[in-house]
Amino acid sequence: ICAYFEITKRVIPALDSLIASFEKLQEKGKGLQKVGRTHLQDATFIMVDQEISAFVDGLKTAKTMLLQN
């Protein structure tokens, strides 16, 4: 019960705030290229908003999993 309270009252709102911040950053990064990295070596260029999108998707998945359990 205590864990549920902490998750619903603190963790979920913090995740929502973090997701919103990353989504704003994602908008700012549209059209910007960066060098991709793989195994500590340069790789194909990717867009900054694509990279941030991966973080947003991961956070949304984590939030969904927390709410389901």
Backbone as JSON, one array per atom type, in Angstrom:
{
  "sequence": "ICAYFEITKRVIPALDSLIASFEKLQEKGKGLQKVGRTHLQDATFIMVDQEISAFVDGLKTAKTMLLQN",
  "N": [[0.83, -1.19, 0.0], [1.94, 1.23, 0.8], [3.96, 1.53, -1.12], [2.4, 1.76, -3.43], [1.13, 4.2, -2.92], [3.35, 5.96, -2.94], [4.18, 5.62, -5.59], [1.94, 6.51, -7.08], [1.55, 9.11, -6.12], [4.02, 10.41, -6.21], [6.02, 9.32, -8.02], [4.74, 8.9, -10.56], [3.72, 11.57, -11.2], [6.24, 12.84, -11.35], [7.41, 11.44, -13.47], [5.63, 12.2, -15.52], [6.22, 14.93, -15.68], [8.91, 14.81, -16.47], [8.65, 13.51, -18.94], [7.18, 15.46, -20.35], [9.09, 17.5, -20.41], [11.12, 16.3, -21.96], [9.69, 16.01, -24.33], [9.35, 18.68, -25.11], [12.03, 19.32, -25.54], [12.52, 17.59, -27.61], [11.03, 18.76, -29.66], [12.52, 21.1, -30.02], [14.81, 20.01, -31.05], [14.27, 19.22, -33.62], [15.2, 18.7, -36.96], [17.89, 18.93, -36.48], [21.02, 17.41, -36.91], [23.03, 14.71, -35.67], [26.0, 12.86, -34.95], [25.64, 9.44, -35.0], [26.27, 6.79, -32.64], [27.89, 3.7, -32.25], [29.02, 0.91, -30.6], [31.07, 2.46, -29.54], [32.05, 3.8, -31.75], [31.9, 6.0, -34.59], [28.82, 6.29, -36.35], [26.02, 6.06, -38.61], [24.5, 9.22, -39.35], [22.03, 10.64, -37.21], [18.88, 12.11, -36.36], [18.44, 14.59, -33.86], [15.95, 14.78, -32.6], [14.98, 12.21, -33.04], [16.57, 10.63, -31.4], [15.9, 11.62, -28.85], [13.25, 10.94, -28.85], [13.35, 8.21, -28.44], [14.01, 8.09, -25.72], [11.7, 9.25, -24.64], [9.74, 7.37, -25.4], [10.63, 5.16, -23.92], [10.28, 6.11, -21.29], [7.5, 6.46, -21.25], [6.67, 3.81, -21.57], [7.68, 2.71, -19.2], [6.1, 4.09, -17.35], [3.54, 3.12, -18.0], [3.89, 0.43, -17.32], [4.3, 0.65, -14.56], [1.79, 1.59, -13.74], [0.18, -0.57, -14.36], [0.83, -2.54, -12.58]],
  "CA": [[0.0, 0.0, 0.0], [2.84, 2.38, 0.87], [4.61, 1.65, -2.43], [1.38, 2.26, -4.36], [0.97, 5.62, -2.63], [4.55, 6.66, -3.43], [4.18, 5.59, -7.06], [0.87, 7.35, -7.65], [1.63, 10.5, -5.66], [5.32, 11.03, -6.46], [6.75, 8.83, -9.19], [3.98, 9.17, -11.8], [3.81, 12.99, -11.55], [7.61, 13.16, -11.76], [7.56, 10.9, -14.83], [4.87, 13.07, -16.43], [7.0, 16.16, -15.85], [10.1, 14.47, -17.25], [8.18, 13.24, -20.31], [6.84, 16.75, -20.95], [10.35, 18.21, -20.67], [11.77, 15.66, -23.1], [8.91, 16.31, -25.54], [9.72, 20.04, -25.51], [13.39, 19.24, -26.07], [12.38, 16.89, -28.89], [10.58, 19.77, -30.64], [13.65, 22.0, -30.29], [15.84, 19.27, -31.77], [13.84, 18.84, -34.98], [16.03, 19.2, -38.03], [19.3, 18.92, -36.11], [21.67, 16.12, -37.06], [24.17, 14.39, -34.82], [26.64, 11.61, -35.32], [25.22, 8.29, -34.22], [27.39, 6.02, -32.08], [27.67, 2.28, -32.04], [30.24, 0.27, -30.12], [32.04, 3.55, -29.34], [32.57, 4.29, -33.03], [30.93, 6.78, -35.34], [27.87, 5.53, -37.16], [25.18, 6.89, -39.46], [23.89, 10.38, -38.72], [20.63, 10.54, -36.8], [18.31, 13.4, -35.96], [18.38, 14.74, -32.41], [14.59, 14.46, -32.13], [14.81, 10.75, -33.06], [17.21, 10.09, -30.21], [15.1, 11.99, -27.69], [12.02, 10.16, -28.97], [13.59, 6.9, -27.81], [13.9, 8.28, -24.27], [10.28, 9.49, -24.34], [9.04, 6.09, -25.51], [11.03, 4.35, -22.77], [9.62, 6.63, -20.09], [6.06, 6.15, -21.35], [6.54, 2.38, -21.32], [7.89, 2.51, -17.76], [4.91, 4.61, -16.66], [2.47, 2.15, -18.24], [4.17, -0.77, -16.53], [4.06, 0.97, -13.15], [0.35, 1.71, -13.51], [-0.46, -1.88, -14.52], [1.17, -3.45, -11.47]],
  "C": [[0.88, 1.25, 0.0], [3.53, 2.61, -0.49], [3.64, 2.21, -3.46], [1.19, 3.77, -4.17], [2.14, 6.42, -3.18], [4.56, 6.73, -4.96], [3.15, 6.55, -7.62], [1.01, 8.82, -7.27], [2.95, 11.19, -6.01], [5.95, 10.61, -7.79], [6.02, 9.17, -10.49], [3.99, 10.66, -12.15], [5.22, 13.41, -11.99], [7.89, 12.64, -13.17], [6.83, 11.76, -15.85], [5.63, 14.36, -16.72], [8.23, 15.92, -16.71], [9.74, 14.21, -18.71], [7.87, 14.56, -21.02], [8.1, 17.54, -21.29], [11.07, 17.63, -21.88], [11.02, 15.95, -24.4], [9.18, 17.73, -26.03], [11.11, 20.06, -26.15], [13.39, 18.56, -27.44], [11.95, 17.86, -29.98], [11.72, 20.7, -31.02], [14.71, 21.32, -31.15], [15.47, 18.87, -33.18], [14.76, 19.5, -36.0], [17.52, 19.25, -37.72], [19.87, 17.51, -36.26], [22.77, 15.96, -36.02], [24.75, 13.08, -35.29], [26.13, 10.51, -34.41], [26.45, 7.56, -33.69], [26.97, 4.57, -31.95], [29.0, 1.65, -31.67], [31.39, 1.27, -30.03], [32.69, 4.04, -30.63], [31.47, 5.08, -33.73], [30.06, 5.88, -36.2], [27.08, 6.52, -38.02], [24.62, 8.08, -38.68], [22.45, 10.08, -38.34], [20.16, 11.95, -36.43], [18.19, 13.43, -34.44], [16.99, 14.36, -31.89], [14.32, 12.95, -32.15], [15.41, 10.13, -31.79], [16.39, 10.39, -28.96], [13.78, 11.22, -27.68], [12.17, 8.79, -28.32], [13.49, 7.0, -26.29], [12.44, 8.46, -23.86], [9.51, 8.18, -24.38], [9.37, 5.18, -24.33], [10.35, 4.8, -21.49], [8.13, 6.33, -20.09], [5.8, 4.67, -21.08], [6.69, 2.08, -19.83], [6.67, 2.97, -16.97], [3.75, 3.62, -16.8], [2.67, 0.91, -17.39], [3.92, -0.52, -15.04], [2.56, 1.02, -12.84], [-0.38, 0.37, -13.62], [-0.22, -2.79, -13.32], [0.71, -2.95, -10.15]]
}
